Amino acid sequence: MLDFGTDKPAPGTYDAAPKANAAQKKVAVSFADVSGNKLLEWKSAEKAGTVAVSEVNGHRYFKARGLRLVPQGLHNTGDLKQPMTLGLEGAVVSK
């Protein structure tokens, strides 16, 4: 999940952080896995990387490489208690 603190993030580069703040260009990034019937979560911390936002032809694009997420929650144990490196790319229709 990408939380920019607003429904319509402006184009630009956002720093991954624990809490979203549109005015400061900070995005909260989280990843969850429930495939084993247990909630496994990883979330961004300070200086975890950046997410680039652009807009072309009515579509808002998101791109990130090498985001560093830290484990959260009770079910992250053993190897799942390690940080995760995440890359993503996607788009949504701007409204």
C-alpha distances in whole Angstrom, upper triangle without the diagonal:
4,6,10,12,13,13,15,14,17,18,18,17,14,15,12,13,12,12,12,15,15,19,19,16,14,10,8,6,5,6,8,12,14,17,19,19,18,15,14,11,10,9,11,14,16,17,15,15,14,12,14,14,17,19,22,23,21,18,15,14,11,13,12,15,15,13,14,12,14,15,14,16,19,19,18,22,24,22,19,19,19,17,14,14,12,12,11,12,12,13,13,17,17,19
4,6,9,10,11,12,10,14,14,14,13,11,12,9,11,11,11,9,12,12,16,15,13,10,7,6,5,7,9,12,15,18,20,23,23,21,18,17,14,12,10,10,13,15,15,13,13,11,9,11,11,14,16,19,21,19,16,13,12,9,11,11,14,15,12,14,12,15,16,16,18,22,22,21,24,26,24,21,21,21,18,16,15,12,12,10,11,11,12,12,15,16,17
4,6,8,9,10,9,13,14,15,14,11,11,10,10,10,8,6,9,9,13,13,11,9,6,5,6,8,12,14,18,20,23,25,25,23,19,18,15,14,11,11,13,14,16,14,14,13,11,13,12,16,17,21,23,20,18,14,14,12,14,14,17,18,14,16,14,16,18,17,19,22,23,22,26,28,27,23,23,23,20,18,18,15,16,14,15,14,14,14,17,16,17
4,5,7,8,6,9,11,12,11,8,10,9,10,11,9,5,6,6,10,10,8,7,5,7,9,12,15,18,21,24,26,29,28,27,23,22,19,17,14,13,14,15,15,15,14,12,10,12,10,14,15,19,21,19,16,13,13,11,14,14,17,18,15,17,16,19,20,20,22,26,26,25,29,31,29,26,26,25,22,20,20,17,17,15,16,15,15,14,16,15,16
4,7,9,8,11,14,14,14,11,13,12,12,12,8,5,5,5,9,10,9,8,7,8,11,14,17,19,23,25,28,30,29,27,24,23,20,19,15,14,16,16,17,17,17,15,14,15,14,17,18,21,23,21,19,16,17,15,17,18,21,22,18,20,19,20,22,21,23,26,27,26,30,33,31,28,27,27,24,23,23,20,21,19,19,18,18,16,18,16,17
4,5,6,9,12,14,15,13,15,15,15,15,12,9,8,6,10,12,11,11,10,11,14,16,19,21,25,26,29,32,31,29,26,26,22,21,18,18,19,19,20,20,19,17,15,15,13,15,16,19,21,18,16,13,15,15,17,18,22,23,21,22,21,23,25,24,26,29,30,29,33,35,34,31,30,30,27,25,25,22,22,20,19,17,16,14,15,13,13
4,6,10,13,15,16,14,17,17,17,18,15,12,12,10,13,15,13,14,12,13,15,17,19,21,24,26,28,31,30,29,26,26,23,22,20,19,21,22,23,22,21,18,16,16,13,14,14,17,18,15,14,11,14,14,17,19,22,24,22,24,23,25,26,25,27,30,30,30,34,36,35,31,31,31,28,26,25,22,22,19,18,16,14,11,12,10,10
4,6,9,12,14,13,16,17,18,19,17,13,12,9,12,14,12,13,12,15,16,18,21,23,26,28,30,33,33,32,28,28,25,24,21,20,22,22,23,22,20,17,14,14,10,11,11,14,15,12,11,9,12,12,16,18,21,24,21,24,24,26,28,27,29,33,33,32,36,38,36,33,33,32,29,27,26,23,21,19,17,15,13,11,11,8,8
4,7,9,10,9,13,14,15,17,15,11,10,7,10,11,9,10,10,12,14,17,19,22,26,28,30,33,33,32,28,27,24,22,19,18,20,19,19,19,17,14,11,10,8,9,10,14,16,13,12,9,10,10,13,15,19,21,19,21,21,24,26,26,28,32,32,31,34,36,34,31,31,30,27,25,23,20,19,17,15,14,12,12,13,10,12
4,6,9,10,13,15,17,19,17,13,12,8,10,12,9,12,12,15,17,20,22,26,29,31,33,36,36,35,31,30,27,25,22,20,22,21,20,20,18,14,12,10,7,8,8,12,15,13,12,9,11,11,14,16,19,22,20,23,23,26,29,29,31,35,35,34,37,39,37,34,34,32,29,27,25,22,20,18,17,16,14,13,14,11,13
4,7,9,13,15,18,20,19,15,14,11,12,13,10,12,13,16,17,20,23,26,29,32,33,36,37,36,32,31,27,25,23,20,22,21,20,19,17,13,10,8,5,5,6,10,13,12,11,8,9,9,11,14,17,20,19,22,23,26,29,29,32,36,36,34,37,39,36,34,34,32,28,26,24,21,19,17,15,14,13,13,14,12,14
4,7,10,13,16,19,18,15,14,11,12,11,8,11,11,15,16,20,22,26,29,32,34,36,37,35,32,30,27,24,21,19,20,18,17,17,14,10,8,6,5,6,9,13,16,16,14,11,11,10,11,12,15,18,17,20,21,24,27,28,31,35,35,33,36,37,35,32,32,30,26,24,22,19,17,16,15,15,15,16,17,15,18
4,7,10,13,16,16,13,13,11,12,11,7,9,10,13,14,17,20,23,27,30,32,34,35,33,30,28,24,21,18,15,16,15,13,13,10,6,6,4,6,9,12,15,19,19,16,13,12,10,10,10,12,14,13,16,18,21,24,25,29,32,32,30,33,34,31,29,29,27,23,21,18,17,15,14,14,15,15,17,19,18,20
4,6,9,12,12,10,9,9,10,8,5,5,6,9,11,15,17,21,24,27,30,32,33,31,27,25,21,18,15,12,13,12,11,11,9,5,5,6,8,11,14,18,21,20,18,14,13,10,10,10,13,14,12,14,15,18,21,22,25,29,29,27,30,31,29,27,26,24,21,19,17,15,15,14,14,15,16,17,19,18,21
4,6,10,10,9,10,10,12,9,6,5,6,9,10,14,16,20,23,27,29,31,32,29,26,23,20,17,13,10,10,8,7,7,6,5,7,9,11,15,18,21,25,24,21,17,16,13,12,10,12,12,10,12,13,15,19,20,23,27,27,25,28,29,27,25,23,22,18,17,15,14,14,15,16,17,19,20,23,22,24
4,7,8,8,10,11,14,11,9,6,5,6,6,10,13,16,20,23,25,27,28,25,22,20,16,13,9,6,7,7,6,5,5,5,7,10,12,16,19,23,26,24,22,18,16,13,12,10,11,11,8,9,9,12,15,16,19,23,24,21,24,25,23,21,20,18,15,14,13,12,12,13,15,16,18,20,22,22,24
4,6,7,9,11,13,11,10,6,6,5,7,10,14,17,20,23,26,27,28,25,21,19,15,12,9,5,5,5,6,6,8,9,11,14,16,19,22,26,29,27,24,21,19,16,16,13,15,14,10,10,10,11,14,14,18,21,22,20,23,25,23,21,19,18,15,15,14,14,15,16,18,20,21,22,25,24,26
4,7,10,13,15,13,12,9,8,5,8,9,13,15,19,21,24,26,26,23,19,17,13,11,7,5,5,6,9,9,12,13,14,17,18,22,25,28,31,29,26,23,22,18,18,16,17,16,12,12,10,10,12,12,15,18,20,18,21,23,22,19,18,17,14,15,15,15,17,18,20,21,23,23,26,25,27
4,7,10,12,11,11,7,7,5,9,11,14,17,20,23,26,27,27,24,20,19,15,14,10,8,8,9,12,12,14,14,14,17,17,21,23,27,30,27,25,21,21,18,19,17,19,19,15,15,13,14,15,14,17,21,22,21,24,26,26,23,21,21,18,18,18,18,19,19,21,21,22,22,24,23,24
4,7,9,9,8,5,5,5,9,11,15,18,21,24,27,29,28,26,22,21,17,15,12,10,11,11,13,13,14,13,12,14,14,18,20,24,26,24,22,18,18,15,17,16,19,19,15,16,15,16,18,17,20,23,25,23,27,29,28,25,24,23,20,20,19,18,19,18,19,19,19,19,21,20,21
4,6,5,6,5,7,8,12,15,19,21,25,27,31,32,32,30,26,25,21,19,15,13,13,13,14,15,15,14,13,15,15,18,20,23,26,24,22,18,19,17,18,18,20,21,18,19,18,19,22,21,23,27,28,27,30,32,31,28,27,26,23,23,22,21,21,20,21,21,21,20,22,20,21
4,5,5,6,7,10,13,17,20,23,27,29,32,34,34,32,28,27,23,21,18,16,16,15,16,17,16,14,13,13,12,15,16,20,23,20,19,16,16,15,17,17,20,21,19,20,20,22,24,24,26,30,31,30,33,35,34,31,30,29,25,24,23,22,21,20,20,19,19,18,19,17,18
4,6,8,10,13,17,20,23,26,30,32,35,38,37,35,31,30,26,24,21,18,18,16,17,18,18,15,15,15,14,17,18,22,25,23,22,18,19,18,20,20,23,24,21,22,22,24,27,26,29,32,34,32,36,38,36,33,32,31,28,27,26,24,24,23,23,23,22,21,22,20,20
4,6,9,12,15,19,22,25,29,32,35,37,36,34,30,29,25,22,19,16,15,13,13,15,15,13,13,14,14,17,19,23,26,24,23,19,19,18,19,18,21,21,18,20,20,22,25,24,27,31,32,31,34,35,34,31,30,29,25,25,23,22,22,22,22,22,22,22,24,22,23
4,7,10,13,17,20,23,27,30,32,35,35,32,29,27,23,21,17,14,14,13,12,14,12,10,10,10,11,13,16,20,23,21,20,16,16,14,15,14,17,18,16,18,18,20,23,23,26,30,31,29,32,34,32,30,28,27,23,22,21,19,19,18,18,19,19,19,21,19,21
4,7,10,13,17,20,24,26,29,31,31,29,25,23,20,17,13,11,11,10,10,11,10,9,9,11,12,15,18,22,25,23,21,17,16,14,14,13,16,16,13,15,15,17,20,20,23,26,27,25,29,30,29,26,25,24,20,19,18,17,17,17,18,18,19,19,21,20,22
4,6,10,13,16,20,23,26,28,28,26,22,20,17,14,11,9,10,10,11,10,10,8,8,10,11,14,17,21,23,21,19,15,14,11,12,11,14,15,11,13,13,15,17,17,20,24,25,23,26,28,26,23,23,22,18,17,16,14,14,14,15,15,16,17,19,18,20
4,7,10,13,17,20,23,25,25,22,18,17,13,11,8,6,8,10,11,10,11,10,10,13,14,17,20,23,26,24,21,17,17,13,14,13,15,15,11,12,10,12,14,14,16,20,21,19,23,25,23,20,19,19,16,15,15,13,14,14,16,16,17,18,21,20,22
4,7,10,14,17,20,22,22,20,16,14,11,8,6,5,9,11,12,9,10,10,9,13,14,17,20,23,25,24,20,17,15,12,12,10,12,12,9,10,8,10,12,12,15,19,19,17,21,22,21,18,17,16,13,12,12,10,11,11,13,14,16,17,20,20,22
4,7,10,13,16,18,18,16,12,11,7,6,4,6,10,13,14,11,13,13,13,16,17,20,22,25,28,26,22,19,18,14,15,13,14,14,10,10,7,9,10,10,12,16,15,14,17,20,18,15,15,15,12,11,11,10,12,12,14,15,17,18,21,22,24
4,7,10,13,15,15,14,10,8,6,5,6,9,13,16,17,13,15,15,14,18,19,22,24,26,28,27,23,20,19,15,15,13,14,14,11,11,8,10,9,10,12,15,14,12,16,18,16,13,14,13,11,9,10,9,11,11,14,15,17,18,22,23,25
4,7,9,11,12,10,7,6,4,6,9,12,15,19,20,17,18,19,18,21,22,25,27,29,31,29,25,23,21,19,19,17,18,17,15,14,11,12,10,10,10,13,11,11,14,16,15,12,13,14,13,11,13,12,14,14,17,17,20,20,24,25,27
4,6,8,9,8,6,5,7,9,12,15,19,22,23,20,21,22,21,24,25,28,29,31,33,31,27,25,24,21,21,19,19,19,17,16,13,14,11,12,12,13,11,10,13,15,14,11,13,14,14,12,14,13,16,16,18,19,21,22,26,28,29
4,6,5,5,5,6,9,12,15,19,22,25,27,23,25,26,24,27,28,30,32,34,35,33,29,28,26,24,24,23,23,22,21,20,17,17,14,13,12,13,10,11,14,16,16,13,15,17,17,16,18,17,19,19,21,21,24,24,27,29,31
4,6,7,8,9,12,15,18,21,24,28,29,25,26,27,26,29,29,32,33,35,36,34,31,29,27,25,25,24,24,23,22,21,19,19,16,16,15,15,12,13,15,17,16,13,16,18,19,17,19,18,20,20,22,22,25,25,29,31,32
4,5,8,9,12,15,19,22,25,29,30,27,28,29,29,32,32,35,36,38,39,38,34,33,31,28,28,27,26,25,24,23,20,19,16,16,15,14,10,12,13,15,14,12,15,17,19,18,20,20,22,23,25,26,28,29,32,34,36
4,7,9,13,16,19,23,26,29,31,28,29,31,30,33,33,36,37,39,40,38,35,33,32,29,29,28,28,27,25,24,21,20,17,16,14,13,10,12,14,17,17,14,17,19,21,20,23,22,24,24,27,27,29,29,32,34,35
4,6,10,13,16,20,22,26,28,25,27,29,28,31,32,35,36,38,40,38,34,32,31,28,28,27,27,25,23,22,18,17,14,12,10,9,6,9,11,14,15,12,14,16,18,17,20,20,23,23,26,26,29,29,32,34,35
4,6,10,13,17,19,23,25,22,24,25,25,28,29,32,33,35,37,35,32,29,28,25,25,24,24,23,20,19,15,14,11,10,8,8,6,8,11,14,15,11,13,15,16,15,18,18,21,21,23,24,26,26,29,31,32
4,7,10,14,17,20,22,19,21,23,22,26,27,30,32,34,36,34,31,28,27,24,23,21,21,19,17,16,12,11,8,7,7,8,6,6,9,12,12,8,9,11,12,12,15,15,18,19,22,22,25,26,29,31,32
4,7,10,13,17,18,15,18,19,19,23,24,27,29,32,34,32,29,26,24,21,21,18,19,17,14,13,9,8,6,5,6,9,8,7,11,14,13,9,10,11,10,10,13,13,16,16,20,21,23,24,27,28,30
4,7,10,13,15,12,14,16,16,20,22,25,28,30,33,31,27,24,22,19,18,16,16,14,11,9,5,5,4,5,8,12,11,9,12,14,13,9,9,9,8,7,10,10,13,15,18,19,22,23,27,28,29
4,7,10,12,9,12,13,14,18,19,23,25,28,31,29,26,23,21,17,17,14,15,13,10,8,5,5,7,7,10,14,14,12,15,17,16,13,12,12,9,9,11,10,13,14,17,19,21,22,25,26,28
4,7,8,6,9,10,12,15,17,21,24,27,30,28,25,22,20,16,15,13,13,11,8,7,5,6,9,10,13,17,18,15,18,20,18,15,14,13,10,10,10,10,13,14,17,18,21,22,25,25,27
4,6,6,9,11,13,17,19,23,26,29,32,31,28,24,23,19,18,15,15,13,10,8,7,7,10,11,15,18,19,17,19,20,19,17,15,14,11,12,12,13,15,17,20,22,24,25,28,28,30
4,5,8,11,13,16,19,23,26,29,32,31,28,24,23,19,18,15,16,14,11,10,10,10,14,15,18,22,23,20,22,24,22,20,18,17,13,14,14,15,17,19,21,23,25,26,29,28,30
4,6,8,11,14,17,21,24,27,31,30,27,24,21,18,16,13,13,11,9,8,10,12,15,17,21,24,25,22,24,25,23,21,19,17,14,14,13,14,15,17,19,22,24,25,28,28,30
4,7,10,13,16,20,23,26,30,29,26,22,20,16,14,11,11,8,6,5,7,9,13,15,19,22,22,19,21,22,20,18,17,14,11,11,9,10,12,14,17,19,21,23,27,26,29
4,7,10,14,17,20,23,27,26,23,20,17,13,11,8,8,7,5,7,9,12,16,18,22,25,25,22,24,25,22,21,20,17,13,12,10,10,10,12,14,17,19,21,25,24,27
4,7,10,13,17,20,23,23,20,16,14,10,9,6,8,8,7,10,12,15,18,20,24,27,27,24,27,28,25,23,23,20,16,15,12,11,10,11,12,15,16,19,21,21,24
4,7,10,13,16,20,19,16,12,10,7,6,5,8,10,8,12,13,17,19,21,24,28,27,25,28,29,26,24,24,22,18,16,13,11,10,9,9,11,13,15,18,17,20
4,7,10,13,17,16,14,10,8,6,5,6,10,12,12,15,17,20,23,25,28,31,31,29,31,32,30,27,28,25,22,19,16,14,12,10,9,11,11,14,16,16,19
4,7,10,14,13,10,7,6,5,7,9,13,16,15,18,19,23,25,26,29,32,32,30,33,35,32,29,30,28,24,22,19,16,14,12,10,10,9,11,13,12,15
4,7,10,10,8,6,5,7,9,12,15,18,18,22,23,26,29,30,32,36,35,34,37,38,35,33,33,31,28,25,22,19,16,14,11,11,9,11,12,11,14
4,7,7,6,4,6,9,12,15,18,22,21,25,26,29,31,32,35,38,38,36,39,40,38,35,36,34,31,28,25,22,19,16,13,12,9,10,9,8,12
4,6,5,7,8,11,14,17,20,24,24,27,28,32,34,35,37,41,40,38,42,43,40,37,38,37,33,30,27,24,21,18,14,13,10,11,10,9,13
4,6,9,10,14,17,20,23,27,27,31,31,35,37,37,40,43,42,41,44,45,42,40,41,39,36,33,30,27,24,21,17,15,11,11,9,9,12
4,7,10,13,16,20,23,27,26,30,30,33,35,35,37,41,40,39,42,44,41,38,39,38,35,32,30,26,23,20,17,14,10,9,6,5,8
4,6,10,13,17,20,23,23,26,27,30,32,32,34,37,37,35,39,40,38,35,36,35,31,28,26,23,20,16,13,10,6,6,4,5,9
4,7,10,14,17,21,20,23,23,27,28,29,31,35,34,33,36,37,35,32,33,32,28,25,23,20,17,14,11,8,5,5,6,6,10
4,7,10,14,17,17,20,21,25,26,27,30,33,32,31,34,35,32,30,31,29,26,23,20,17,14,11,7,6,4,7,9,10,13
4,7,11,14,13,16,17,21,23,24,27,30,29,27,30,32,29,26,27,25,22,19,17,13,11,8,5,5,6,9,12,12,16
4,7,10,10,14,16,19,22,23,26,30,29,26,29,30,27,25,26,23,20,17,14,11,8,6,4,7,9,12,15,16,19
4,7,7,11,12,16,19,21,24,27,26,24,26,27,24,22,22,20,17,14,11,8,5,5,6,9,12,15,18,19,22
4,6,9,12,16,18,21,24,27,26,23,25,25,22,20,21,18,15,12,8,7,4,7,9,12,15,18,22,23,26
4,6,9,13,16,18,22,25,24,21,22,22,19,18,18,15,12,9,5,5,6,9,12,15,18,21,25,26,29
4,6,10,13,15,19,22,21,18,21,21,18,17,16,14,10,8,5,5,6,9,12,15,18,20,24,24,27
4,7,10,13,17,20,19,16,18,18,16,14,13,11,7,6,5,7,9,12,15,18,21,23,27,28,30
4,7,9,13,16,16,13,15,16,14,12,11,9,6,5,6,7,11,13,16,19,21,23,27,27,30
4,7,10,13,13,10,12,14,12,10,8,7,5,6,9,11,14,16,20,22,25,26,30,30,32
4,7,9,9,6,9,11,10,7,6,6,6,8,11,13,16,18,22,23,26,27,31,32,34
4,7,8,7,10,13,13,10,8,10,10,11,14,15,19,20,23,24,27,28,31,31,33
4,6,6,9,13,14,11,9,12,13,14,17,18,22,23,26,27,29,29,33,33,34
4,6,8,11,13,11,10,13,15,16,20,21,24,25,29,30,32,32,36,37,38
4,6,9,11,8,9,12,14,15,19,19,23,24,27,28,31,31,35,36,37
4,7,8,5,5,8,10,12,15,17,20,22,25,27,30,31,34,35,37
4,6,5,5,8,12,13,17,19,23,25,28,30,33,34,38,39,41
4,5,6,8,12,13,17,19,23,25,29,31,34,36,39,41,43
4,5,6,9,10,14,16,20,22,26,28,31,33,37,39,41
4,5,8,9,12,14,18,20,24,25,29,30,34,36,38
4,7,9,13,15,19,21,25,27,30,32,35,36,38
4,6,10,13,17,19,23,25,29,31,34,36,38
4,7,10,14,16,20,23,26,28,32,32,35
4,6,10,13,17,19,23,25,29,30,32
4,7,10,14,17,21,23,27,28,31
4,7,10,13,17,19,23,24,27
4,7,11,14,17,21,22,25
4,7,10,13,17,19,22
4,7,11,14,16,19
4,7,11,13,16
4,7,9,13
4,6,9
4,6
4
